[in-house]
Amino acid sequence: MSVLENGNLAALLTPAHHALRARARDFFTDARLAGWRESANGPLTGRAWRELGEAGYLGVSLPTEFGGAGLGVLGSLVLGEAVSRLGDVGLPLGMHVQNEVACQWLVDADPALRAEFLPRLLDGRLVACQADTDPSADEPTTAVRDGDDLVINGAKLFVINGAVAGLCFTRVLLDGSPAIVAVDKDRPGLRVAEVYDKLGTRSADSARLEFTDVRVPATRIVSSGGVGRHLRWNRVMTLLRFLIAADAALVHRRLLDRITRYAGERALGGRPLAAWPVNSHALARFRADLELAEAGVARACARLDSGSWPVPEVAALKWFCVERACALAAACCDLEGGAGYMWGNPSLRDLAQLRGLRMAGGSQTTMLTITNHSFAARAEWDTAGVAR
Ligand SMILES: Cc1cc2nc3c(=O)[nH]c(=O)nc-3n(C[C@H](O)[C@H](O)[C@H](O)COP(=O)(O)OP(=O)(O)OC[C@H]3O[C@@H](n4cnc5c(N)ncnc54)[C@H](O)[C@@H]3O)c2cc1C
């Protein structure tokens, strides 16, 4: 079983989705992933991205008029299911940034900017990152205008694809307002200051980028100022958070299948571990969580593909899927006893991946804050009789 067998989603799968699913299952193998990595446990090389592009796995969700495969968010989910079998969440995270975040910025961007970068993102010659996280709220990355140029100063932390990327969608404060600027990596003054040694998600690199008087033409502004910028930001981040929620649900299913087998076979005190009430209750709860997570993923996917942008609902979904998958991974490590504490233990490895998903796309606390504020505002509008 998989989230794609959820009745609501299964009905939406077209022959093109089925063909992608079959093709991707054969393509994403452990051996291929091993050949793509810089070292045994290291990140993907640029060559891997070119192969992904040549094989047609970049831009799957993007409309055909922009050079994509036109398979929508559901297409990304189909791809996510195949990639998830590799057991490392770095590759899906890196692909979401390339396929959904970067491509989405360019779809909405000025046509000249789109023409310059989008084809190379789709064929994998160019890798993108989203440089968002400042060292602190008091140290924002800034851009100031100088003639026809912008001059950027600051630093960005924990950037997925930051080392391998050639193009950085960088969030800056421009004239005091947030803006997104596309910065090519080879601009003087932009450097990879650190590549982090991460606990999980290791097949994508995470890097600290530093900008010192980096000069780019002002035509590289992708989005700036006002409500329009805010809406586009919400759209891109909602797409990313949805895919992270789906990644967590896919890990949840893998963990649950494995621990159900294990706890059914491992006998302690005369009966299988799973037959002890304390464990059977916990496992039943985790099964119910999976049903809820997959139903939420199916519903959100259908809504996103129908053109609506359910920002707080997706924030709540990301919170739920990641929170419950983390709890399950920790419980699996306990159920596996001493073995659950050893390097290489699959549950421990998944717990590490899921720790990353707690922060990727915004922290779990941020998800709760978005959800709480939006739902509270809606409740107040409803009470006041305001039409929405
Ligand atoms: C796997 C992974 C991938 C990532 N990918 C990227 C990427 O591609 N690009 C990028 O720019 N960044 C990326 N990040 C960074 C991520 O977005 C940030 O780590 C995250 O937003 C939290 O920011 P921070 O690390 O500065 O923590 P802080 O802002 O210091 O927050 C620490 C904790 O405090 C909580 N907190 C903060 N303010 C408050 C408050 N007022 N009240 C209560 N609690 C609060 C936060 O929710 C969080 O739990 C990634 C991180 C990880 C782990």
PDBQT file of the ligand as one rigid body, heavy atoms in Angstrom, charges set to zero:
ROOT
HETATM    1  C1  LIG A 401      17.045  19.673   6.672  1.00  0.00    +0.000 C 
HETATM    2  C2  LIG A 401      16.969  21.163   6.660  1.00  0.00    +0.000 A 
HETATM    3  C3  LIG A 401      16.816  21.816   5.446  1.00  0.00    +0.000 A 
HETATM    4  C4  LIG A 401      16.776  23.212   5.404  1.00  0.00    +0.000 A 
HETATM    5  N1  LIG A 401      16.724  23.821   4.191  1.00  0.00    +0.000 NA
HETATM    6  C5  LIG A 401      16.878  25.159   4.127  1.00  0.00    +0.000 A 
HETATM    7  C6  LIG A 401      17.013  25.804   2.859  1.00  0.00    +0.000 A 
HETATM    8  O1  LIG A 401      17.015  25.170   1.800  1.00  0.00    +0.000 OA
HETATM    9  N2  LIG A 401      17.163  27.137   2.838  1.00  0.00    +0.000 N 
HETATM   10  C7  LIG A 401      17.202  27.862   3.970  1.00  0.00    +0.000 A 
HETATM   11  O2  LIG A 401      17.324  29.078   3.873  1.00  0.00    +0.000 OA
HETATM   12  N3  LIG A 401      17.074  27.293   5.206  1.00  0.00    +0.000 NA
HETATM   13  C8  LIG A 401      16.928  25.948   5.298  1.00  0.00    +0.000 A 
HETATM   14  N4  LIG A 401      16.857  25.336   6.522  1.00  0.00    +0.000 N 
HETATM   15  C9  LIG A 401      16.839  26.141   7.720  1.00  0.00    +0.000 C 
HETATM   16  C10 LIG A 401      15.474  26.173   8.387  1.00  0.00    +0.000 C 
HETATM   17  O3  LIG A 401      14.542  26.845   7.561  1.00  0.00    +0.000 OA
HETATM   18  C11 LIG A 401      15.663  26.844   9.750  1.00  0.00    +0.000 C 
HETATM   19  O4  LIG A 401      16.538  26.015  10.501  1.00  0.00    +0.000 OA
HETATM   20  C12 LIG A 401      14.373  27.020  10.483  1.00  0.00    +0.000 C 
HETATM   21  O5  LIG A 401      13.544  27.950   9.802  1.00  0.00    +0.000 OA
HETATM   22  C13 LIG A 401      14.618  27.548  11.936  1.00  0.00    +0.000 C 
HETATM   23  O6  LIG A 401      15.426  28.673  11.891  1.00  0.00    +0.000 OA
HETATM   24  P1  LIG A 401      16.755  28.711  12.798  1.00  0.00    +0.000 P 
HETATM   25  O7  LIG A 401      17.556  27.491  12.539  1.00  0.00    +0.000 OA
HETATM   26  O8  LIG A 401      17.405  30.038  12.606  1.00  0.00    +0.000 OA
HETATM   27  O9  LIG A 401      16.224  28.590  14.296  1.00  0.00    +0.000 OA
HETATM   28  P2  LIG A 401      15.656  29.751  15.247  1.00  0.00    +0.000 P 
HETATM   29  O10 LIG A 401      14.972  30.802  14.453  1.00  0.00    +0.000 OA
HETATM   30  O11 LIG A 401      16.718  30.130  16.200  1.00  0.00    +0.000 OA
HETATM   31  O12 LIG A 401      14.535  28.950  16.011  1.00  0.00    +0.000 OA
HETATM   32  C14 LIG A 401      14.850  27.948  16.983  1.00  0.00    +0.000 C 
HETATM   33  C15 LIG A 401      13.550  27.415  17.531  1.00  0.00    +0.000 C 
HETATM   34  O13 LIG A 401      12.862  28.437  18.214  1.00  0.00    +0.000 OA
HETATM   35  C16 LIG A 401      11.536  28.556  17.718  1.00  0.00    +0.000 C 
HETATM   36  N5  LIG A 401      11.133  29.958  17.754  1.00  0.00    +0.000 N 
HETATM   37  C17 LIG A 401      11.648  30.960  17.045  1.00  0.00    +0.000 A 
HETATM   38  N6  LIG A 401      11.032  32.110  17.347  1.00  0.00    +0.000 NA
HETATM   39  C18 LIG A 401      10.110  31.808  18.293  1.00  0.00    +0.000 A 
HETATM   40  C19 LIG A 401       9.136  32.568  19.003  1.00  0.00    +0.000 A 
HETATM   41  N7  LIG A 401       8.992  33.875  18.825  1.00  0.00    +0.000 N 
HETATM   42  N8  LIG A 401       8.357  31.905  19.864  1.00  0.00    +0.000 NA
HETATM   43  C20 LIG A 401       8.484  30.599  20.069  1.00  0.00    +0.000 A 
HETATM   44  N9  LIG A 401       9.389  29.837  19.431  1.00  0.00    +0.000 NA
HETATM   45  C21 LIG A 401      10.188  30.423  18.551  1.00  0.00    +0.000 A 
HETATM   46  C22 LIG A 401      11.615  28.059  16.293  1.00  0.00    +0.000 C 
HETATM   47  O14 LIG A 401      10.358  27.649  15.833  1.00  0.00    +0.000 OA
HETATM   48  C23 LIG A 401      12.598  26.906  16.438  1.00  0.00    +0.000 C 
HETATM   49  O15 LIG A 401      11.945  25.750  16.861  1.00  0.00    +0.000 OA
HETATM   50  C24 LIG A 401      16.865  23.959   6.604  1.00  0.00    +0.000 A 
HETATM   51  C25 LIG A 401      16.993  23.294   7.821  1.00  0.00    +0.000 A 
HETATM   52  C26 LIG A 401      17.068  21.924   7.856  1.00  0.00    +0.000 A 
HETATM   53  C27 LIG A 401      17.254  21.244   9.178  1.00  0.00    +0.000 C 
ENDROOT
TORSDOF 0
